[in-house]
Amino acid sequence: MLKRGDVVKLVRVIAETHEAEIGCDECFEQLDIFAETELSGAEAGAAMPLVGDHLDKCTDCRSKFEALLAALRGT
Ligand SMILES: [Zn+2]
């Protein structure tokens, strides 16, 4: 498990890499980091706005995200 500071640094790098909207593949690649950021208490949507944006629009990825969150919380 990454420390909170490491997660924030990592997600900033990823957020700066992408400027346009992302698709489901890219969203899914970052979903575990997004979920861990969320669980660490950081603002995942602020750190990774493109993933947050995609999750708002895409019910498919949203349900994957919620399943992942539930799985992470359960361990
Ligand atoms: Zn999607």
N, CA, C, O and the ligand as a Tripos MOL2 file, in Angstrom:
@<TRIPOS>MOLECULE
protein
  301   299    76     0     0
PROTEIN
NO_CHARGES

@<TRIPOS>ATOM
      1 N           0.8620   -1.2170    0.0000 N.3       1 MET1
      2 CA          0.0000    0.0000    0.0000 C.3       1 MET1
      3 C           0.8820    1.2450    0.0000 C.2       1 MET1
      4 O           1.8180    1.3510    0.7930 O.2       1 MET1
      5 N           0.5850    2.1680   -0.8770 N.am      2 LEU2
      6 CA          1.3480    3.4120   -0.9540 C.3       2 LEU2
      7 C           0.9530    4.3400    0.1960 C.2       2 LEU2
      8 O          -0.1750    4.3150    0.6880 O.2       2 LEU2
      9 N           1.9200    5.1540    0.6020 N.am      3 LYS3
     10 CA          1.5970    6.1820    1.5860 C.3       3 LYS3
     11 C           0.8210    7.2970    0.8970 C.2       3 LYS3
     12 O           0.8980    7.4670   -0.3200 O.2       3 LYS3
     13 N           0.0840    8.0410    1.6830 N.am      4 ARG4
     14 CA         -0.7680    9.0770    1.1090 C.3       4 ARG4
     15 C           0.0230   10.0810    0.2670 C.2       4 ARG4
     16 O          -0.4070   10.4490   -0.8260 O.2       4 ARG4
     17 N           1.1700   10.5220    0.7710 N.am      5 GLY5
     18 CA          1.9810   11.4960    0.0310 C.3       5 GLY5
     19 C           2.4310   10.9490   -1.3110 C.2       5 GLY5
     20 O           2.4450   11.6620   -2.3150 O.2       5 GLY5
     21 N           2.7990    9.6760   -1.3180 N.am      6 ASP6
     22 CA          3.2270    9.0460   -2.5660 C.3       6 ASP6
     23 C           2.0900    8.9840   -3.5670 C.2       6 ASP6
     24 O           2.2790    9.2270   -4.7590 O.2       6 ASP6
     25 N           0.9140    8.6570   -3.0730 N.am      7 VAL7
     26 CA         -0.2460    8.5700   -3.9630 C.3       7 VAL7
     27 C          -0.5230    9.9250   -4.5960 C.2       7 VAL7
     28 O          -0.7640   10.0210   -5.7990 O.2       7 VAL7
     29 N          -0.4860   10.9680   -3.7820 N.am      8 VAL8
     30 CA         -0.7820   12.2990   -4.3010 C.3       8 VAL8
     31 C           0.2260   12.7000   -5.3700 C.2       8 VAL8
     32 O          -0.1480   13.2610   -6.4000 O.2       8 VAL8
     33 N           1.5180   12.4120   -5.1260 N.am      9 LYS9
     34 CA          2.5500   12.7280   -6.1170 C.3       9 LYS9
     35 C           2.2980   11.9680   -7.4090 C.2       9 LYS9
     36 O           2.3840   12.5200   -8.5060 O.2       9 LYS9
     37 N           1.9890   10.7040   -7.2520 N.am     10 LEU10
     38 CA          1.7730    9.8300   -8.4020 C.3      10 LEU10
     39 C           0.5780   10.3010   -9.2250 C.2      10 LEU10
     40 O           0.6530   10.3670  -10.4520 O.2      10 LEU10
     41 N          -0.4970   10.6210   -8.5680 N.am     11 VAL11
     42 CA         -1.6820   11.0130   -9.3160 C.3      11 VAL11
     43 C          -1.4870   12.3700   -9.9860 C.2      11 VAL11
     44 O          -2.0870   12.6290  -11.0290 O.2      11 VAL11
     45 N          -0.6640   13.2350   -9.4110 N.am     12 ARG12
     46 CA         -0.3820   14.5170  -10.0710 C.3      12 ARG12
     47 C           0.3400   14.2820  -11.3810 C.2      12 ARG12
     48 O           0.0270   14.9090  -12.3930 O.2      12 ARG12
     49 N           1.3060   13.3790  -11.3610 N.am     13 VAL13
     50 CA          2.0480   13.0590  -12.5810 C.3      13 VAL13
     51 C           1.0870   12.5440  -13.6400 C.2      13 VAL13
     52 O           1.1380   12.9620  -14.7970 O.2      13 VAL13
     53 N           0.2170   11.6410  -13.2380 N.am     14 ILE14
     54 CA         -0.7330   11.0620  -14.1910 C.3      14 ILE14
     55 C          -1.7060   12.1310  -14.6940 C.2      14 ILE14
     56 O          -2.0060   12.1860  -15.8870 O.2      14 ILE14
     57 N          -2.1890   12.9640  -13.8020 N.am     15 ALA15
     58 CA         -3.1460   13.9990  -14.1940 C.3      15 ALA15
     59 C          -2.5350   14.9640  -15.1960 C.2      15 ALA15
     60 O          -3.2210   15.4480  -16.0960 O.2      15 ALA15
     61 N          -1.2270   15.2470  -15.0400 N.am     16 GLU16
     62 CA         -0.5870   16.1910  -15.9510 C.3      16 GLU16
     63 C          -0.2640   15.5620  -17.2990 C.2      16 GLU16
     64 O          -0.0680   16.2650  -18.2910 O.2      16 GLU16
     65 N          -0.2110   14.2460  -17.3270 N.am     17 THR17
     66 CA          0.1120   13.5520  -18.5670 C.3      17 THR17
     67 C          -1.0270   13.6520  -19.5770 C.2      17 THR17
     68 O          -0.7960   13.7210  -20.7840 O.2      17 THR17
     69 N          -2.2350   13.6600  -19.0790 N.am     18 HIS18
     70 CA         -3.4020   13.6680  -19.9560 C.3      18 HIS18
     71 C          -4.0760   15.0350  -19.9390 C.2      18 HIS18
     72 O          -4.3300   15.6090  -18.8800 O.2      18 HIS18
     73 N          -4.3510   15.5270  -21.1030 N.am     19 GLU19
     74 CA         -5.0120   16.8270  -21.1610 C.3      19 GLU19
     75 C          -6.4360   16.7340  -21.6780 C.2      19 GLU19
     76 O          -7.2950   17.5330  -21.3070 O.2      19 GLU19
     77 N          -6.6790   15.7560  -22.5320 N.am     20 ALA20
     78 CA         -8.0140   15.6280  -23.1050 C.3      20 ALA20
     79 C          -8.8410   14.6410  -22.2940 C.2      20 ALA20
     80 O          -8.3800   14.1320  -21.2720 O.2      20 ALA20
     81 N         -10.0320   14.3750  -22.7370 N.am     21 GLU21
     82 CA        -10.8720   13.3740  -22.0950 C.3      21 GLU21
     83 C         -10.2490   12.0020  -22.2600 C.2      21 GLU21
     84 O          -9.5790   11.7270  -23.2560 O.2      21 GLU21
     85 N         -10.4730   11.1540  -21.2860 N.am     22 ILE22
     86 CA         -9.9400    9.8080  -21.4030 C.3      22 ILE22
     87 C         -11.0600    8.8310  -21.7360 C.2      22 ILE22
     88 O         -12.2390    9.1130  -21.5210 O.2      22 ILE22
     89 N         -10.6710    7.6920  -22.2580 N.am     23 GLY23
     90 CA        -11.6340    6.6440  -22.5750 C.3      23 GLY23
     91 C         -11.6770    5.6070  -21.4740 C.2      23 GLY23
     92 O         -11.0070    5.7360  -20.4500 O.2      23 GLY23
     93 N         -12.4820    4.5660  -21.7030 N.am     24 CYS24
     94 CA        -12.6700    3.5390  -20.6800 C.3      24 CYS24
     95 C         -11.3580    2.8060  -20.3630 C.2      24 CYS24
     96 O         -11.0990    2.4760  -19.2060 O.2      24 CYS24
     97 N         -10.5380    2.5540  -21.3800 N.am     25 ASP25
     98 CA         -9.2850    1.8360  -21.1430 C.3      25 ASP25
     99 C          -8.3790    2.6180  -20.2090 C.2      25 ASP25
    100 O          -7.8460    2.0760  -19.2410 O.2      25 ASP25
    101 N          -8.2110    3.9030  -20.5120 N.am     26 GLU26
    102 CA         -7.3490    4.7360  -19.6720 C.3      26 GLU26
    103 C          -7.9290    4.9020  -18.2810 C.2      26 GLU26
    104 O          -7.2070    4.8980  -17.2840 O.2      26 GLU26
    105 N          -9.2330    5.0460  -18.2300 N.am     27 CYS27
    106 CA         -9.9110    5.1710  -16.9490 C.3      27 CYS27
    107 C          -9.6490    3.9270  -16.1080 C.2      27 CYS27
    108 O          -9.3260    4.0160  -14.9240 O.2      27 CYS27
    109 N          -9.7950    2.7660  -16.7450 N.am     28 PHE28
    110 CA         -9.6340    1.5100  -16.0250 C.3      28 PHE28
    111 C          -8.2020    1.3370  -15.5330 C.2      28 PHE28
    112 O          -7.9770    0.8220  -14.4380 O.2      28 PHE28
    113 N          -7.2210    1.7740  -16.3540 N.am     29 GLU29
    114 CA         -5.8090    1.6800  -15.9550 C.3      29 GLU29
    115 C          -5.5320    2.4680  -14.6760 C.2      29 GLU29
    116 O          -4.6770    2.0820  -13.8780 O.2      29 GLU29
    117 N          -6.2500    3.5640  -14.4850 N.am     30 GLN30
    118 CA         -5.9860    4.4430  -13.3510 C.3      30 GLN30
    119 C          -6.9650    4.2420  -12.2070 C.2      30 GLN30
    120 O          -6.8730    4.8850  -11.1610 O.2      30 GLN30
    121 N          -7.9070    3.3320  -12.4330 N.am     31 LEU31
    122 CA         -9.0100    3.1940  -11.4790 C.3      31 LEU31
    123 C          -8.5410    2.7490  -10.0970 C.2      31 LEU31
    124 O          -9.0740    3.1950   -9.0820 O.2      31 LEU31
    125 N          -7.5260    1.8540  -10.0620 N.am     32 ASP32
    126 CA         -7.0690    1.3830   -8.7520 C.3      32 ASP32
    127 C          -6.3990    2.5130   -7.9750 C.2      32 ASP32
    128 O          -6.5570    2.6190   -6.7580 O.2      32 ASP32
    129 N          -5.6560    3.3480   -8.6810 N.am     33 ILE33
    130 CA         -5.0080    4.4910   -8.0150 C.3      33 ILE33
    131 C          -6.0620    5.4860   -7.5480 C.2      33 ILE33
    132 O          -5.9800    6.0350   -6.4490 O.2      33 ILE33
    133 N          -7.0500    5.7050   -8.4050 N.am     34 PHE34
    134 CA         -8.1450    6.6190   -8.0570 C.3      34 PHE34
    135 C          -8.8630    6.1180   -6.7980 C.2      34 PHE34
    136 O          -9.1560    6.8960   -5.8910 O.2      34 PHE34
    137 N          -9.1360    4.8340   -6.7540 N.am     35 ALA35
    138 CA         -9.8370    4.2520   -5.6100 C.3      35 ALA35
    139 C          -8.9820    4.3460   -4.3440 C.2      35 ALA35
    140 O          -9.4920    4.6520   -3.2660 O.2      35 ALA35
    141 N          -7.6680    4.0780   -4.4830 N.am     36 GLU36
    142 CA         -6.7890    4.1560   -3.3110 C.3      36 GLU36
    143 C          -6.6610    5.5890   -2.8220 C.2      36 GLU36
    144 O          -6.5770    5.8410   -1.6200 O.2      36 GLU36
    145 N          -6.6460    6.5210   -3.7600 N.am     37 THR37
    146 CA         -6.5900    7.9270   -3.3740 C.3      37 THR37
    147 C          -7.8390    8.3120   -2.5990 C.2      37 THR37
    148 O          -7.7760    8.9830   -1.5690 O.2      37 THR37
    149 N          -8.9710    7.8710   -3.1210 N.am     38 GLU38
    150 CA        -10.2580    8.1140   -2.4620 C.3      38 GLU38
    151 C         -10.2620    7.5430   -1.0440 C.2      38 GLU38
    152 O         -10.7000    8.2010   -0.1000 O.2      38 GLU38
    153 N          -9.7690    6.3170   -0.9070 N.am     39 LEU39
    154 CA         -9.7650    5.6550    0.3980 C.3      39 LEU39
    155 C          -8.7580    6.2710    1.3530 C.2      39 LEU39
    156 O          -8.9250    6.1900    2.5700 O.2      39 LEU39
    157 N          -7.7010    6.8930    0.8030 N.am     40 SER40
    158 CA         -6.6810    7.5160    1.6570 C.3      40 SER40
    159 C          -7.1990    8.8180    2.2550 C.2      40 SER40
    160 O          -6.5570    9.4050    3.1250 O.2      40 SER40
    161 N          -8.3590    9.2680    1.7880 N.am     41 GLY41
    162 CA         -8.9550   10.4940    2.3170 C.3      41 GLY41
    163 C          -8.6290   11.7120    1.4870 C.2      41 GLY41
    164 O          -9.0960   12.8090    1.7910 O.2      41 GLY41
    165 N          -7.8220   11.5390    0.4270 N.am     42 ALA42
    166 CA         -7.5130   12.6590   -0.4560 C.3      42 ALA42
    167 C          -8.6780   12.8770   -1.4340 C.2      42 ALA42
    168 O          -9.5570   12.0280   -1.5780 O.2      42 ALA42
    169 N          -8.6570   14.0190   -2.0880 N.am     43 GLU43
    170 CA         -9.6920   14.3280   -3.0690 C.3      43 GLU43
    171 C          -9.3180   13.6840   -4.3970 C.2      43 GLU43
    172 O          -8.6180   14.2870   -5.2100 O.2      43 GLU43
    173 N          -9.7790   12.4830   -4.6090 N.am     44 ALA44
    174 CA         -9.4180   11.7650   -5.8300 C.3      44 ALA44
    175 C          -9.9030   12.5190   -7.0690 C.2      44 ALA44
    176 O          -9.2030   12.5890   -8.0780 O.2      44 ALA44
    177 N         -11.0900   13.0710   -6.9790 N.am     45 GLY45
    178 CA        -11.6420   13.7990   -8.1290 C.3      45 GLY45
    179 C         -10.8530   15.0560   -8.4600 C.2      45 GLY45
    180 O         -10.8000   15.4730   -9.6170 O.2      45 GLY45
    181 N         -10.2320   15.6680   -7.4370 N.am     46 ALA46
    182 CA         -9.4210   16.8610   -7.6710 C.3      46 ALA46
    183 C          -8.0370   16.4870   -8.1700 C.2      46 ALA46
    184 O          -7.4660   17.1790   -9.0120 O.2      46 ALA46
    185 N          -7.4940   15.3830   -7.6460 N.am     47 ALA47
    186 CA         -6.1540   14.9450   -8.0460 C.3      47 ALA47
    187 C          -6.1690   14.3400   -9.4420 C.2      47 ALA47
    188 O          -5.2130   14.4960  -10.2010 O.2      47 ALA47
    189 N          -7.2460   13.6550   -9.7780 N.am     48 MET48
    190 CA         -7.3520   12.9880  -11.0780 C.3      48 MET48
    191 C          -8.6730   13.3720  -11.7330 C.2      48 MET48
    192 O          -9.5800   12.5480  -11.8460 O.2      48 MET48
    193 N          -8.7750   14.6260  -12.1650 N.am     49 PRO49
    194 CA        -10.0690   15.1200  -12.6680 C.3      49 PRO49
    195 C         -10.5810   14.3660  -13.8950 C.2      49 PRO49
    196 O         -11.7900   14.2320  -14.0840 O.2      49 PRO49
    197 N          -9.6730   13.8790  -14.7190 N.am     50 LEU50
    198 CA        -10.1310   13.1950  -15.9340 C.3      50 LEU50
    199 C         -10.8060   11.8680  -15.6130 C.2      50 LEU50
    200 O         -11.7880   11.4820  -16.2460 O.2      50 LEU50
    201 N         -10.2580   11.1800  -14.6180 N.am     51 VAL51
    202 CA        -10.8880    9.9250  -14.1960 C.3      51 VAL51
    203 C         -12.2310   10.2280  -13.5360 C.2      51 VAL51
    204 O         -13.2340    9.5700  -13.8100 O.2      51 VAL51
    205 N         -12.2330   11.2360  -12.6630 N.am     52 GLY52
    206 CA        -13.4810   11.6200  -12.0070 C.3      52 GLY52
    207 C         -14.5370   12.0250  -13.0150 C.2      52 GLY52
    208 O         -15.7110   11.6800  -12.8810 O.2      52 GLY52
    209 N         -14.1010   12.7660  -14.0320 N.am     53 ASP53
    210 CA        -14.9890   13.2140  -15.1000 C.3      53 ASP53
    211 C         -15.5670   12.0210  -15.8540 C.2      53 ASP53
    212 O         -16.7630   11.9630  -16.1380 O.2      53 ASP53
    213 N         -14.7000   11.0820  -16.1670 N.am     54 HIS54
    214 CA        -15.1580    9.9040  -16.9020 C.3      54 HIS54
    215 C         -16.1460    9.0820  -16.0670 C.2      54 HIS54
    216 O         -17.1430    8.5740  -16.5800 O.2      54 HIS54
    217 N         -15.8470    8.9660  -14.7780 N.am     55 LEU55
    218 CA        -16.7320    8.1890  -13.9040 C.3      55 LEU55
    219 C         -18.1110    8.8280  -13.7880 C.2      55 LEU55
    220 O         -19.1130    8.1410  -13.5880 O.2      55 LEU55
    221 N         -18.1490   10.1590  -13.9160 N.am     56 ASP56
    222 CA        -19.4430   10.8450  -13.8750 C.3      56 ASP56
    223 C         -20.2880   10.5220  -15.0960 C.2      56 ASP56
    224 O         -21.5170   10.4890  -15.0320 O.2      56 ASP56
    225 N         -19.6000   10.2810  -16.2220 N.am     57 LYS57
    226 CA        -20.3040   10.1060  -17.4860 C.3      57 LYS57
    227 C         -20.5540    8.6510  -17.8460 C.2      57 LYS57
    228 O         -21.4880    8.3340  -18.5820 O.2      57 LYS57
    229 N         -19.7110    7.7730  -17.3200 N.am     58 CYS58
    230 CA        -19.7250    6.3990  -17.7940 C.3      58 CYS58
    231 C         -20.2030    5.4660  -16.6880 C.2      58 CYS58
    232 O         -19.4860    5.2340  -15.7150 O.2      58 CYS58
    233 N         -21.4060    4.9360  -16.8360 N.am     59 THR59
    234 CA        -21.9610    4.0730  -15.7910 C.3      59 THR59
    235 C         -21.1970    2.7570  -15.6900 C.2      59 THR59
    236 O         -21.1260    2.1580  -14.6170 O.2      59 THR59
    237 N         -20.6250    2.3080  -16.8090 N.am     60 ASP60
    238 CA        -19.8220    1.0850  -16.8190 C.3      60 ASP60
    239 C         -18.6400    1.2000  -15.8720 C.2      60 ASP60
    240 O         -18.4300    0.3550  -15.0010 O.2      60 ASP60
    241 N         -17.8670    2.2750  -16.0660 N.am     61 CYS61
    242 CA        -16.6720    2.4760  -15.2530 C.3      61 CYS61
    243 C         -17.0540    2.8200  -13.8190 C.2      61 CYS61
    244 O         -16.3550    2.4650  -12.8700 O.2      61 CYS61
    245 N         -18.1620    3.5080  -13.6850 N.am     62 ARG62
    246 CA        -18.6470    3.8680  -12.3510 C.3      62 ARG62
    247 C         -18.9230    2.5980  -11.5310 C.2      62 ARG62
    248 O         -18.5430    2.5160  -10.3630 O.2      62 ARG62
    249 N         -19.5670    1.6400  -12.1310 N.am     63 SER63
    250 CA        -19.8790    0.4200  -11.3770 C.3      63 SER63
    251 C         -18.6100   -0.3800  -11.0920 C.2      63 SER63
    252 O         -18.5040   -1.0190  -10.0450 O.2      63 SER63
    253 N         -17.6320   -0.3490  -12.0300 N.am     64 LYS64
    254 CA        -16.3450   -1.0030  -11.7620 C.3      64 LYS64
    255 C         -15.6450   -0.3180  -10.5880 C.2      64 LYS64
    256 O         -15.0700   -0.9660   -9.7130 O.2      64 LYS64
    257 N         -15.7120    0.9990  -10.6030 N.am     65 PHE65
    258 CA        -15.0840    1.7810   -9.5370 C.3      65 PHE65
    259 C         -15.7220    1.4660   -8.1860 C.2      65 PHE65
    260 O         -15.0230    1.2880   -7.1880 O.2      65 PHE65
    261 N         -17.0270    1.4010   -8.1620 N.am     66 GLU66
    262 CA        -17.7050    1.1300   -6.8940 C.3      66 GLU66
    263 C         -17.4160   -0.2820   -6.3990 C.2      66 GLU66
    264 O         -17.2940   -0.5050   -5.1950 O.2      66 GLU66
    265 N         -17.3060   -1.2320   -7.3170 N.am     67 ALA67
    266 CA        -16.9460   -2.5990   -6.9360 C.3      67 ALA67
    267 C         -15.5230   -2.6410   -6.3830 C.2      67 ALA67
    268 O         -15.2380   -3.3430   -5.4130 O.2      67 ALA67
    269 N         -14.6370   -1.8730   -7.0240 N.am     68 LEU68
    270 CA        -13.2430   -1.8250   -6.5750 C.3      68 LEU68
    271 C         -13.1330   -1.1920   -5.1910 C.2      68 LEU68
    272 O         -12.4000   -1.6800   -4.3320 O.2      68 LEU68
    273 N         -13.8570   -0.1200   -4.9890 N.am     69 LEU69
    274 CA        -13.8780    0.5410   -3.6680 C.3      69 LEU69
    275 C         -14.3540   -0.4250   -2.5970 C.2      69 LEU69
    276 O         -13.7690   -0.5100   -1.5170 O.2      69 LEU69
    277 N         -15.4220   -1.1530   -2.9060 N.am     70 ALA70
    278 CA        -15.9790   -2.0960   -1.9430 C.3      70 ALA70
    279 C         -14.9600   -3.1890   -1.6380 C.2      70 ALA70
    280 O         -14.8180   -3.6040   -0.4870 O.2      70 ALA70
    281 N         -14.2440   -3.6600   -2.6720 N.am     71 ALA71
    282 CA        -13.2490   -4.7040   -2.4840 C.3      71 ALA71
    283 C         -12.0850   -4.1990   -1.6270 C.2      71 ALA71
    284 O         -11.6010   -4.9050   -0.7420 O.2      71 ALA71
    285 N         -11.6430   -2.9660   -1.9030 N.am     72 LEU72
    286 CA        -10.5300   -2.3870   -1.1350 C.3      72 LEU72
    287 C         -10.9250   -2.1580    0.3200 C.2      72 LEU72
    288 O         -10.1280   -2.3640    1.2350 O.2      72 LEU72
    289 N         -12.1520   -1.7330    0.5130 N.am     73 ARG73
    290 CA        -12.6260   -1.4840    1.8850 C.3      73 ARG73
    291 C         -12.7540   -2.8020    2.6550 C.2      73 ARG73
    292 O         -12.5640   -2.8460    3.8710 O.2      73 ARG73
    293 N         -13.0790   -3.8730    1.9250 N.am     74 GLY74
    294 CA        -13.3310   -5.1470    2.5700 C.3      74 GLY74
    295 C         -12.0780   -5.8610    3.0390 C.2      74 GLY74
    296 O         -12.1610   -6.7900    3.8430 O.2      74 GLY74
    297 N         -10.9080   -5.4400    2.5450 N.am     75 THR75
    298 CA         -9.6810   -6.1490    2.9200 C.3      75 THR75
    299 C          -8.9850   -5.5220    4.1080 C.2      75 THR75
    300 O          -7.9400   -6.0090    4.5390 O.2      75 THR75
    301 ZN        -15.8650    4.2280  -19.1880 Zn       76 ZN76
@<TRIPOS>BOND
     1     1     2 1
     2     2     3 1
     3     3     4 2
     4     3     5 am
     5     5     6 1
     6     6     7 1
     7     7     8 2
     8     7     9 am
     9     9    10 1
    10    10    11 1
    11    11    12 2
    12    11    13 am
    13    13    14 1
    14    14    15 1
    15    15    16 2
    16    15    17 am
    17    17    18 1
    18    18    19 1
    19    19    20 2
    20    19    21 am
    21    21    22 1
    22    22    23 1
    23    23    24 2
    24    23    25 am
    25    25    26 1
    26    26    27 1
    27    27    28 2
    28    27    29 am
    29    29    30 1
    30    30    31 1
    31    31    32 2
    32    31    33 am
    33    33    34 1
    34    34    35 1
    35    35    36 2
    36    35    37 am
    37    37    38 1
    38    38    39 1
    39    39    40 2
    40    39    41 am
    41    41    42 1
    42    42    43 1
    43    43    44 2
    44    43    45 am
    45    45    46 1
    46    46    47 1
    47    47    48 2
    48    47    49 am
    49    49    50 1
    50    50    51 1
    51    51    52 2
    52    51    53 am
    53    53    54 1
    54    54    55 1
    55    55    56 2
    56    55    57 am
    57    57    58 1
    58    58    59 1
    59    59    60 2
    60    59    61 am
    61    61    62 1
    62    62    63 1
    63    63    64 2
    64    63    65 am
    65    65    66 1
    66    66    67 1
    67    67    68 2
    68    67    69 am
    69    69    70 1
    70    70    71 1
    71    71    72 2
    72    71    73 am
    73    73    74 1
    74    74    75 1
    75    75    76 2
    76    75    77 am
    77    77    78 1
    78    78    79 1
    79    79    80 2
    80    79    81 am
    81    81    82 1
    82    82    83 1
    83    83    84 2
    84    83    85 am
    85    85    86 1
    86    86    87 1
    87    87    88 2
    88    87    89 am
    89    89    90 1
    90    90    91 1
    91    91    92 2
    92    91    93 am
    93    93    94 1
    94    94    95 1
    95    95    96 2
    96    95    97 am
    97    97    98 1
    98    98    99 1
    99    99   100 2
   100    99   101 am
   101   101   102 1
   102   102   103 1
   103   103   104 2
   104   103   105 am
   105   105   106 1
   106   106   107 1
   107   107   108 2
   108   107   109 am
   109   109   110 1
   110   110   111 1
   111   111   112 2
   112   111   113 am
   113   113   114 1
   114   114   115 1
   115   115   116 2
   116   115   117 am
   117   117   118 1
   118   118   119 1
   119   119   120 2
   120   119   121 am
   121   121   122 1
   122   122   123 1
   123   123   124 2
   124   123   125 am
   125   125   126 1
   126   126   127 1
   127   127   128 2
   128   127   129 am
   129   129   130 1
   130   130   131 1
   131   131   132 2
   132   131   133 am
   133   133   134 1
   134   134   135 1
   135   135   136 2
   136   135   137 am
   137   137   138 1
   138   138   139 1
   139   139   140 2
   140   139   141 am
   141   141   142 1
   142   142   143 1
   143   143   144 2
   144   143   145 am
   145   145   146 1
   146   146   147 1
   147   147   148 2
   148   147   149 am
   149   149   150 1
   150   150   151 1
   151   151   152 2
   152   151   153 am
   153   153   154 1
   154   154   155 1
   155   155   156 2
   156   155   157 am
   157   157   158 1
   158   158   159 1
   159   159   160 2
   160   159   161 am
   161   161   162 1
   162   162   163 1
   163   163   164 2
   164   163   165 am
   165   165   166 1
   166   166   167 1
   167   167   168 2
   168   167   169 am
   169   169   170 1
   170   170   171 1
   171   171   172 2
   172   171   173 am
   173   173   174 1
   174   174   175 1
   175   175   176 2
   176   175   177 am
   177   177   178 1
   178   178   179 1
   179   179   180 2
   180   179   181 am
   181   181   182 1
   182   182   183 1
   183   183   184 2
   184   183   185 am
   185   185   186 1
   186   186   187 1
   187   187   188 2
   188   187   189 am
   189   189   190 1
   190   190   191 1
   191   191   192 2
   192   191   193 am
   193   193   194 1
   194   194   195 1
   195   195   196 2
   196   195   197 am
   197   197   198 1
   198   198   199 1
   199   199   200 2
   200   199   201 am
   201   201   202 1
   202   202   203 1
   203   203   204 2
   204   203   205 am
   205   205   206 1
   206   206   207 1
   207   207   208 2
   208   207   209 am
   209   209   210 1
   210   210   211 1
   211   211   212 2
   212   211   213 am
   213   213   214 1
   214   214   215 1
   215   215   216 2
   216   215   217 am
   217   217   218 1
   218   218   219 1
   219   219   220 2
   220   219   221 am
   221   221   222 1
   222   222   223 1
   223   223   224 2
   224   223   225 am
   225   225   226 1
   226   226   227 1
   227   227   228 2
   228   227   229 am
   229   229   230 1
   230   230   231 1
   231   231   232 2
   232   231   233 am
   233   233   234 1
   234   234   235 1
   235   235   236 2
   236   235   237 am
   237   237   238 1
   238   238   239 1
   239   239   240 2
   240   239   241 am
   241   241   242 1
   242   242   243 1
   243   243   244 2
   244   243   245 am
   245   245   246 1
   246   246   247 1
   247   247   248 2
   248   247   249 am
   249   249   250 1
   250   250   251 1
   251   251   252 2
   252   251   253 am
   253   253   254 1
   254   254   255 1
   255   255   256 2
   256   255   257 am
   257   257   258 1
   258   258   259 1
   259   259   260 2
   260   259   261 am
   261   261   262 1
   262   262   263 1
   263   263   264 2
   264   263   265 am
   265   265   266 1
   266   266   267 1
   267   267   268 2
   268   267   269 am
   269   269   270 1
   270   270   271 1
   271   271   272 2
   272   271   273 am
   273   273   274 1
   274   274   275 1
   275   275   276 2
   276   275   277 am
   277   277   278 1
   278   278   279 1
   279   279   280 2
   280   279   281 am
   281   281   282 1
   282   282   283 1
   283   283   284 2
   284   283   285 am
   285   285   286 1
   286   286   287 1
   287   287   288 2
   288   287   289 am
   289   289   290 1
   290   290   291 1
   291   291   292 2
   292   291   293 am
   293   293   294 1
   294   294   295 1
   295   295   296 2
   296   295   297 am
   297   297   298 1
   298   298   299 1
   299   299   300 2
@<TRIPOS>SUBSTRUCTURE
     1 MET1         2 RESIDUE 1 A MET
     2 LEU2         6 RESIDUE 1 A LEU
     3 LYS3        10 RESIDUE 1 A LYS
     4 ARG4        14 RESIDUE 1 A ARG
     5 GLY5        18 RESIDUE 1 A GLY
     6 ASP6        22 RESIDUE 1 A ASP
     7 VAL7        26 RESIDUE 1 A VAL
     8 VAL8        30 RESIDUE 1 A VAL
     9 LYS9        34 RESIDUE 1 A LYS
    10 LEU10       38 RESIDUE 1 A LEU
    11 VAL11       42 RESIDUE 1 A VAL
    12 ARG12       46 RESIDUE 1 A ARG
    13 VAL13       50 RESIDUE 1 A VAL
    14 ILE14       54 RESIDUE 1 A ILE
    15 ALA15       58 RESIDUE 1 A ALA
    16 GLU16       62 RESIDUE 1 A GLU
    17 THR17       66 RESIDUE 1 A THR
    18 HIS18       70 RESIDUE 1 A HIS
    19 GLU19       74 RESIDUE 1 A GLU
    20 ALA20       78 RESIDUE 1 A ALA
    21 GLU21       82 RESIDUE 1 A GLU
    22 ILE22       86 RESIDUE 1 A ILE
    23 GLY23       90 RESIDUE 1 A GLY
    24 CYS24       94 RESIDUE 1 A CYS
    25 ASP25       98 RESIDUE 1 A ASP
    26 GLU26      102 RESIDUE 1 A GLU
    27 CYS27      106 RESIDUE 1 A CYS
    28 PHE28      110 RESIDUE 1 A PHE
    29 GLU29      114 RESIDUE 1 A GLU
    30 GLN30      118 RESIDUE 1 A GLN
    31 LEU31      122 RESIDUE 1 A LEU
    32 ASP32      126 RESIDUE 1 A ASP
    33 ILE33      130 RESIDUE 1 A ILE
    34 PHE34      134 RESIDUE 1 A PHE
    35 ALA35      138 RESIDUE 1 A ALA
    36 GLU36      142 RESIDUE 1 A GLU
    37 THR37      146 RESIDUE 1 A THR
    38 GLU38      150 RESIDUE 1 A GLU
    39 LEU39      154 RESIDUE 1 A LEU
    40 SER40      158 RESIDUE 1 A SER
    41 GLY41      162 RESIDUE 1 A GLY
    42 ALA42      166 RESIDUE 1 A ALA
    43 GLU43      170 RESIDUE 1 A GLU
    44 ALA44      174 RESIDUE 1 A ALA
    45 GLY45      178 RESIDUE 1 A GLY
    46 ALA46      182 RESIDUE 1 A ALA
    47 ALA47      186 RESIDUE 1 A ALA
    48 MET48      190 RESIDUE 1 A MET
    49 PRO49      194 RESIDUE 1 A PRO
    50 LEU50      198 RESIDUE 1 A LEU
    51 VAL51      202 RESIDUE 1 A VAL
    52 GLY52      206 RESIDUE 1 A GLY
    53 ASP53      210 RESIDUE 1 A ASP
    54 HIS54      214 RESIDUE 1 A HIS
    55 LEU55      218 RESIDUE 1 A LEU
    56 ASP56      222 RESIDUE 1 A ASP
    57 LYS57      226 RESIDUE 1 A LYS
    58 CYS58      230 RESIDUE 1 A CYS
    59 THR59      234 RESIDUE 1 A THR
    60 ASP60      238 RESIDUE 1 A ASP
    61 CYS61      242 RESIDUE 1 A CYS
    62 ARG62      246 RESIDUE 1 A ARG
    63 SER63      250 RESIDUE 1 A SER
    64 LYS64      254 RESIDUE 1 A LYS
    65 PHE65      258 RESIDUE 1 A PHE
    66 GLU66      262 RESIDUE 1 A GLU
    67 ALA67      266 RESIDUE 1 A ALA
    68 LEU68      270 RESIDUE 1 A LEU
    69 LEU69      274 RESIDUE 1 A LEU
    70 ALA70      278 RESIDUE 1 A ALA
    71 ALA71      282 RESIDUE 1 A ALA
    72 LEU72      286 RESIDUE 1 A LEU
    73 ARG73      290 RESIDUE 1 A ARG
    74 GLY74      294 RESIDUE 1 A GLY
    75 THR75      298 RESIDUE 1 A THR
    76 ZN76       301 GROUP 0 **** ****
